[in-house]
């Protein structure tokens, strides 16, 4: 998201950990343990004191994360350490890379308290002539409820992809006939696989 190397990200996370602002950063767990559930209201209150998270904390549904919610709380998936989350320590004004990493951790934590995002998806298969091979697929998608996405805005690439998918599709009926006004052929070439980056590795 920010073009940071793994080393720079870990350095910032370690700095935040030493300042007692986040939990242990050297973990790959994505789950919380059951004993943390009782601490969640306090963590939310602390985050809510920061102006940039106040509105998001107000919209959080605390009951969404409970001991029985295996999507978030699962002791069997927690090895040495649970997922990285903010602590109840009041964070000072952060700057630079530390601010960016703290913001990502805080927003991912808050996203657990929001419902799923909902979309309406439409797929249209258009047949040209009688040849079954001459079929064209059109897809459209419309957001019904943003859910957790209000907390974590999409990356630039994701936003562009969503805008492409969100092209409006007119109301259609099965078997309806349409007039082909123009046909255009494009010459394309395949591209080699992208080079590995720290993120893909």
C-alpha positions in Angstrom: 0.0 0.0 0.0 2.8 2.5 0.9 5.7 0.9 -1.0 7.5 0.0 2.2 10.0 -2.8 2.4 9.4 -5.7 4.8 12.4 -4.4 6.9 11.0 -0.9 7.1 7.6 -2.2 8.1 9.0 -4.4 10.8 11.2 -1.6 12.1 8.1 0.7 12.5 6.1 -2.1 14.1 8.9 -2.9 16.5 9.1 0.8 17.4 5.3 0.9 18.1 5.6 -2.3 20.1 8.4 -0.8 22.3 6.3 2.2 22.8 3.5 -0.2 24.0 1.1 1.0 21.3 0.6 -2.4 19.6 0.9 -6.0 20.6 3.8 -8.3 19.7 4.6 -7.7 15.9 6.5 -10.9 15.0 3.4 -13.0 14.5 1.6 -14.3 11.5 -1.6 -15.1 13.3 -4.8 -13.5 12.1 -6.9 -14.5 15.1 -7.5 -13.4 18.7 -7.6 -15.6 21.7 -10.7 -15.9 23.9 -9.1 -14.2 26.9 -8.8 -11.0 24.8 -12.5 -10.6 24.2 -13.2 -9.0 27.6 -10.5 -6.4 26.8 -12.1 -5.3 23.5 -14.4 -2.6 25.0 -11.5 -0.9 26.6 -9.4 -1.0 23.4 -12.3 0.5 21.4 -12.7 3.3 24.0 -9.0 4.2 23.8 -9.1 4.2 19.9 -12.3 6.4 20.1 -10.3 9.1 21.9 -8.3 9.7 18.7 -10.2 12.1 16.4 -9.4 10.1 13.2 -11.1 6.9 14.7 -13.9 8.5 16.8 -16.6 8.1 14.2 -15.5 4.6 13.2 -15.6 3.5 16.9 -19.1 4.9 17.2 -20.2 2.7 14.3 -18.5 -0.4 15.6 -20.7 -3.2 16.8 -19.0 -4.6 19.8 -21.3 -7.7 19.9 -19.9 -8.7 16.5 -16.7 -10.0 18.1 -17.5 -12.5 20.8 -15.9 -15.7 22.1 -18.0 -17.8 19.7 -17.1 -15.9 16.6 -14.6 -18.3 15.0 -13.9 -15.9 12.2 -12.1 -13.6 14.6 -11.6 -15.5 17.9 -10.1 -19.0 17.6 -7.6 -20.3 20.2 -6.7 -23.2 17.9 -5.4 -20.8 15.3 -3.3 -18.8 17.8 0.2 -20.3 18.3 2.7 -18.2 20.4 1.0 -14.9 19.8 -2.4 -13.6 18.7 -3.0 -11.1 15.8 -1.4 -7.7 16.0 -3.8 -5.2 17.5 -3.6 -1.8 19.1 -3.1 -1.7 22.9 -5.1 0.4 25.4 -2.1 2.7 25.7 -3.0 6.3 24.6 -1.0 6.9 21.4 0.8 10.2 21.1 0.8 12.1 17.7 2.6 9.8 15.4 4.4 10.8 12.2 5.9 9.2 9.1 6.1 5.4 8.7 5.1 4.7 12.3 1.8 6.7 11.8 1.0 4.7 8.6 1.7 1.3 10.2 -0.3 2.2 13.3 -3.2 3.4 11.1 -3.3 0.1 9.2 -3.3 -2.0 12.4 -6.0 0.2 14.0 -8.2 0.1 10.9 -7.9 -3.7 10.4 -8.7 -4.1 14.1 -11.8 -1.9 13.8 -13.0 -3.7 10.6 -13.8 -6.8 12.7 -16.6 -4.9 14.4 -18.4 -4.1 11.2 -20.7 -6.3 9.1 -19.9 -7.8 5.8 -20.0 -5.6 2.7 -22.9 -6.4 0.4 -23.0 -6.3 -3.4 -25.5 -7.0 -6.2 -23.8 -8.7 -9.1 -25.2 -9.1 -12.6 -23.8 -11.3 -15.4 -25.2 -11.1 -18.9 -24.3 -13.6 -21.7 -24.9 -12.1 -25.1 -25.0 -14.5 -28.1 -24.2 -13.2 -31.6 -25.6 -15.3 -34.5 -26.1 -19.0 -34.1 -22.5 -20.1 -33.4 -22.3 -21.1 -29.7 -18.7 -19.9 -29.7 -19.8 -16.3 -30.3 -20.8 -15.5 -26.8 -19.8 -12.4 -24.9 -20.0 -12.0 -21.1 -20.8 -8.6 -19.4 -20.5 -8.2 -15.7 -21.8 -5.4 -13.5 -21.6 -4.9 -9.7 -23.3 -2.4 -7.4 -22.6 -1.8 -3.8 -25.6 -2.3 -1.6 -24.0 -1.8 1.8 -20.3 -0.9 2.4 -20.0 -2.8 5.7 -16.4 -3.0 6.9 -15.1 -1.2 3.8 -15.9 2.2 5.5 -13.1 1.4 7.9 -10.5 0.2 5.3 -10.7 2.2 2.1 -9.5 0.2 -1.0 -6.1 0.6 -2.4 -5.8 2.6 -5.6 -5.5 -0.5 -7.8 -8.5 -2.1 -6.1 -10.6 1.1 -6.5 -9.8 1.3 -10.3 -10.7 -2.4 -10.7 -14.0 -1.9 -8.8 -14.9 1.2 -11.0 -14.3 -1.0 -14.1 -16.6 -3.7 -12.7 -19.2 -1.2 -11.5 -20.2 -0.1 -15.1 -24.0 0.0 -15.1 -25.8 -2.8 -16.9 -29.2 -1.8 -18.3 -32.4 -3.7 -17.3 -32.6 -6.8 -19.5 -34.9 -9.8 -20.1 -33.8 -13.3 -21.0 -34.0 -13.9 -24.8 -34.3 -10.1 -25.5 -32.8 -9.1 -28.9 -30.4 -6.2 -29.3 -28.9 -4.4 -32.3 -25.1 -4.7 -32.7 -24.1 -1.1 -33.8 -20.4 -1.6 -34.1 -17.7 -4.3 -34.0 -14.1 -3.7 -33.5 -11.1 -6.1 -33.4 -8.1 -5.4 -31.2 -4.7 -6.8 -31.6 -3.1 -7.8 -28.3 0.0 -9.5 -27.2 0.6 -11.6 -24.0 2.8 -10.1 -21.3 5.4 -12.1 -19.4 4.7 -12.7 -15.7 5.5 -9.7 -13.5 8.8 -9.8 -11.6 8.7 -10.9 -8.0 8.6 -8.2 -5.4 9.0 -8.4 -1.6 5.2 -8.4 -1.3 4.6 -11.3 -3.8 7.5 -13.3 -2.3 
